[in-house]
Amino acid sequence: MEPGQGCKRVLALHKSVVSKKREGGTQMKEISAGGVVFRKVGGELQVQLIQDRYGKISLPKGKMEPGETIEQTALREIVEETGMEGVIVSPIDQIKYKYNHESKGLVDKEVHYYLVEAVGGKLQAQVEEIRGVEWFEPMEAWRRQKQSGYNNNDRILAGALRLLGLNVQNGG
């Protein structure tokens, strides 16, 4: 199987779900994607974190647009929010939750996260969407996530750090 083929099949399934209302006509599905971006500078690993519009530590992500794959969504959102161009190294995990939208009702949200290596671009926060973006040494990134991030991103960042060969205690 070629890289990405499995995701394309999943995407086809998601597109069919996204375009239909759920049972009872009250629940819709929304798919987003993003990533944990890393780079090596002088042999030292750095991980990117953003500060979202609410002042919380987070990861770049956004909604899938028509005609995009989930991977394309992740890479586009990273460029749009942070200015950095990247390549996907590996899937990390998904976060699923529900929220109430004032016109759509209950929305079933699914966010796919990837480990992404920065290969170009210039670090620049998309001020319409986020307050800031910075590079951190991995354990400092973990400390900031635990202190000021969303709880559901703990396992995403922990998973990314594991893929990069670092172990953190997800519970502590």
C-alpha positions in Angstrom: 0.0 0.0 0.0 1.3 3.4 -0.9 1.7 6.1 1.8 -1.6 7.9 2.4 -3.8 5.3 0.7 -5.3 4.2 4.0 -6.0 7.8 4.9 -7.7 8.4 1.5 -10.0 5.5 2.2 -10.8 6.9 5.6 -11.3 10.3 4.1 -13.8 8.9 1.6 -15.7 7.4 4.5 -15.5 10.7 6.5 -16.8 12.7 3.5 -19.9 10.6 3.3 -20.5 11.0 7.0 -19.7 14.8 7.0 -22.3 15.5 4.3 -25.1 13.7 6.1 -27.0 14.7 9.2 -26.9 12.1 12.0 -29.9 10.1 13.2 -32.7 12.4 14.2 -31.2 15.2 12.1 -29.5 16.9 15.1 -25.9 15.8 15.0 -23.3 16.7 12.3 -19.6 15.6 12.0 -16.8 18.1 11.7 -13.2 17.0 10.8 -10.2 19.1 11.6 -6.5 18.3 11.4 -3.2 19.7 12.7 0.2 18.8 14.0 3.0 18.9 16.5 5.8 20.6 14.5 9.4 20.0 15.3 12.8 21.0 14.0 16.5 20.4 14.8 18.7 23.4 15.2 22.4 22.7 15.8 21.5 19.1 16.6 19.0 20.3 19.3 15.4 19.3 19.0 12.7 22.0 19.2 8.9 21.7 19.3 6.5 24.4 18.3 3.5 25.5 20.4 1.0 28.2 19.8 -1.0 30.4 22.1 -4.6 30.4 20.9 -7.0 33.4 20.9 -8.1 32.4 24.4 -4.5 32.6 25.7 -4.2 28.8 26.1 -1.2 26.7 24.9 -2.2 24.7 22.0 -1.3 23.1 18.6 -2.0 24.4 15.1 -5.1 22.9 13.7 -8.2 23.7 11.6 -11.2 22.5 9.7 -11.0 20.4 6.6 -12.0 22.2 3.4 -13.8 20.5 0.5 -11.5 18.5 -1.7 -8.7 18.2 0.9 -7.2 15.1 2.4 -6.8 15.1 6.2 -3.0 15.4 5.7 -3.4 18.4 3.4 -5.6 20.0 6.0 -3.0 19.6 8.7 -0.2 21.0 6.6 -2.3 23.9 5.3 -3.4 24.9 8.8 0.2 24.8 10.1 1.4 27.1 7.3 -1.6 29.4 7.8 -1.3 29.7 11.6 2.4 29.5 12.1 4.1 30.4 8.7 6.0 27.1 8.8 6.0 24.6 6.0 6.3 20.9 6.9 6.3 17.3 6.0 4.3 14.7 7.8 6.5 12.1 9.6 3.8 10.1 11.2 0.2 10.1 12.5 0.0 10.8 16.3 -3.6 10.3 17.4 -7.1 11.7 17.2 -9.2 13.7 19.6 -13.0 13.3 19.5 -15.5 15.5 21.3 -18.9 17.1 20.9 -19.9 20.7 21.1 -23.0 22.8 20.6 -23.0 25.1 17.6 -25.7 27.9 17.6 -27.0 27.0 14.1 -25.8 23.4 13.5 -26.8 22.0 16.9 -24.7 19.2 18.4 -21.5 18.7 16.4 -19.4 15.6 16.6 -15.8 16.9 16.3 -12.8 14.8 15.2 -9.3 16.2 15.2 -6.5 14.3 13.5 -2.9 15.1 14.7 0.4 14.4 12.9 4.0 14.7 13.8 5.3 17.2 11.3 8.9 18.2 10.5 9.5 21.8 9.7 11.2 22.1 6.3 10.7 25.8 5.4 8.8 29.0 5.9 9.2 31.7 8.4 7.7 31.6 11.9 4.9 34.1 12.0 1.6 33.9 13.9 -1.6 34.4 12.1 -2.9 37.2 14.3 -6.5 36.7 13.2 -6.5 33.2 14.6 -3.8 32.9 17.3 -1.9 35.2 19.8 1.6 33.7 19.2 3.8 30.9 18.1 7.2 29.8 19.5 9.8 27.1 19.5 10.7 25.3 22.8 13.1 22.6 24.0 10.9 19.5 24.2 10.7 19.2 28.0 9.9 22.9 28.3 7.1 22.4 25.7 5.8 19.6 27.8 5.9 21.7 31.0 4.0 24.5 29.2 1.4 22.1 27.8 0.8 20.6 31.3 0.6 24.1 32.9 -1.4 26.1 30.4 -2.7 23.7 27.7 -5.9 21.9 27.0 -6.0 18.5 28.8 -6.9 16.6 25.7 -3.7 17.8 24.0 -1.6 16.1 26.7 -1.7 12.7 25.0 -1.1 14.3 21.6 2.1 16.1 22.7 3.2 13.0 24.7 2.7 10.8 21.7 4.7 13.2 19.5 7.5 13.3 22.0 7.5 9.5 22.2 7.8 9.3 18.4 10.8 11.7 18.7 12.4 9.3 21.2 11.5 11.1 24.4 9.3 9.8 27.3 7.1 11.9 29.5 4.6 10.9 32.1 1.2 11.7 30.6 -0.4 11.7 34.1 2.2 13.9 35.7 
